[in-house]
Amino acid sequence: MIKKPSVAVLLTAYNGMAWIKEQIDSILGQKNVEVEIYISVDLSIDKTQKWCEVYSKQNANIKLLPYGEYYGGASKNFFRLIRDVDFSLYNYVALADQDDIWLPNKLAHAINTASKTKLQAISSDVLSTNKHIKEFSLGFFLGNKY
């Protein structure tokens, strides 16, 4: 049996209750990869943190970092995740915003592309759909640690 590539997905959130469940489910639904999601919630005024606490207890692939800081933007929150997550167990790292919805083959396609082309990082664009279907965001960064 061939071992699936492992990916640490770093997810930042701030007042994200409207999107976060669908985003996390789209990450957990990735095909042909093993994912673990690390979530850092910026000091929010909605119930994002509480919801993430409950959902992470229900799913071993979700790790919630301690709460209580105000980062004031996604970049500082991503830096916090990069600083605090141990990447030694993973082949790849991906970044996700709370309102991105990933297609099921997003990570496998990116890993395949990176492997074939010897890329060290990939950033994708946004894919929008028609008015009858929700918009799907494909923005992410994927890095190969080797």
C-alpha positions, 0 to 999 in steps of 0.5 A: 500500500502506498502511503498518502502524503501528509499535509499540515493545513494552517487555518486562520480565523476571525469572526468566521462563523458564517464560513468556517464549518464548510471550509473545514469540511472541505479540507477534511474531504481532501482526496489522496492526502492525509491532512491535519488542520491547525486553527488559530482564532484571532480574538473574535466577537462571534462564536468562532472559538467556541465552535472550533473547540467543540469541532476539534474535540469531535475530530482528531485531525483538527488541532486548536491553538490556545485562544486569547490574542488579537493579531489584527490580520491574517498575516500575523495569525499565520506567522503565529501558526508557523511559529507554533506548529511542529512540521516534522511529521508532515510532507507539506504545509498549506495555508487556508483562510476561514472563508475558502472552500476547497475542491476535493482534489486541490491538495493532491493536484498541487502536490502532483504538480510540485513533484513533477516540476520540482517546485518548492511552493505553489500559490493558486488563484480563485475559481468563481462559479456561476450565480447558482453555485457558491464561489469556491476559493482556491487560494493557498500556499503549499511548501515541500519541506524537502 
